[in-house]
Amino acid sequence: MTNSSSRYLITVCQHRSCLRNGATETLAAFQRHQSDRLLVQACECQGQCGSGPTVRVMPGNTWYCRVQPADADTIAAQHCIPDGQPVESLLNPRLHQTQSAYANLAEQYQAFTQSQPPD
């Protein structure tokens, strides 16, 4: 998910659920990073109400969940740079699955079938 862009748009949800979880402070933290290469905008509900505050980074359509003000520094420094990488620990798992749960089960089953049964 490498991104070679040099300009980014960050949207921070400011709808009810996200606001209850600190989205106002999260938006303010991102706004401190605003520059000629980083545009920060408040936005309406992004449909991830149980995962707020929700932050979306474009290009790349990267969704972060439960973003706290301290996370803004990490996202700006790691993701919003040329050839930056998403912050995996903050990715919304419903939208960015790093490994399929079924793939994990298949690996476990394969290991089970190849092991020797107890006597």
C-alpha positions in Angstrom: 0.0 0.0 0.0 2.9 2.3 -0.7 1.9 5.8 -1.8 4.2 8.0 -3.8 2.0 11.1 -3.7 3.3 14.3 -2.2 -0.1 15.8 -1.4 -2.7 14.4 1.0 -6.2 15.0 2.1 -7.1 14.0 5.7 -10.8 14.0 6.6 -11.8 13.6 10.3 -15.4 12.7 11.0 -17.3 15.2 13.2 -20.6 13.4 13.6 -22.2 12.4 16.9 -20.5 9.1 17.6 -17.0 10.3 16.7 -17.5 13.6 18.6 -18.4 11.6 21.7 -15.0 9.8 21.4 -12.9 12.9 21.0 -13.0 13.8 17.3 -12.8 17.5 18.0 -9.4 17.1 19.6 -8.3 14.6 16.9 -9.2 17.1 14.2 -7.3 19.9 16.0 -4.2 17.6 16.3 -4.3 17.0 12.5 -4.8 20.7 11.8 -1.4 21.4 13.4 0.1 19.4 10.5 -1.7 21.3 7.8 0.6 22.6 5.1 0.9 23.0 1.4 1.2 19.2 1.0 -1.4 18.3 3.7 -5.0 19.5 3.7 -7.1 18.6 6.8 -10.9 18.8 6.7 -13.7 18.1 9.1 -16.4 15.9 7.5 -19.8 14.4 8.1 -20.5 10.8 9.0 -18.3 8.3 7.2 -20.5 5.4 8.2 -18.1 3.8 10.7 -19.9 5.0 13.8 -18.7 2.1 16.1 -15.1 2.8 15.2 -14.7 6.5 15.9 -13.1 8.8 15.6 -12.7 7.9 12.0 -10.0 9.4 9.9 -9.6 8.9 6.1 -6.5 9.7 4.1 -6.5 10.3 0.4 -5.0 9.3 -2.0 -5.1 5.6 -1.3 -8.5 5.7 0.5 -6.9 4.6 3.8 -9.3 4.4 6.8 -8.1 4.7 10.3 -10.3 4.0 13.4 -10.3 5.0 17.0 -7.8 7.7 16.2 -6.7 9.8 19.2 -5.0 13.2 19.1 -1.6 11.6 19.8 -2.0 9.4 16.7 -2.0 12.4 14.4 1.7 12.9 14.7 2.3 9.2 13.8 0.0 9.3 10.8 1.5 12.5 9.5 5.1 11.4 9.9 4.7 7.8 8.7 1.9 7.9 6.1 1.6 11.4 4.8 5.1 11.6 3.3 6.3 10.6 -0.2 6.5 6.8 -0.3 4.9 6.7 3.2 3.3 3.6 4.7 -0.1 3.4 6.5 0.1 3.0 10.3 -1.1 -0.6 10.4 -2.0 -0.6 14.1 -4.6 2.1 13.4 -6.1 0.7 10.2 -9.8 0.0 10.3 -9.9 -3.8 10.3 -13.3 -3.9 8.7 -12.0 -2.1 5.6 -8.3 -3.1 5.6 -7.9 -6.8 6.4 -4.2 -7.5 6.6 -4.9 -11.3 6.7 -8.0 -13.2 6.0 -9.4 -15.0 9.1 -10.2 -17.9 6.8 -6.6 -18.1 5.6 -5.5 -18.3 9.3 -7.9 -21.1 9.9 -6.7 -22.9 6.8 -3.1 -22.7 8.0 -4.2 -24.1 11.4 -6.1 -26.9 9.9 -3.2 -27.8 7.6 -0.8 -27.9 10.6 -3.3 -30.0 12.5 -3.7 -32.6 9.7 0.0 -32.9 9.3 0.7 -33.5 13.0 0.8 -37.0 14.4 -2.3 -38.1 16.3 -1.7 -39.0 20.0 -1.6 -42.8 20.7 
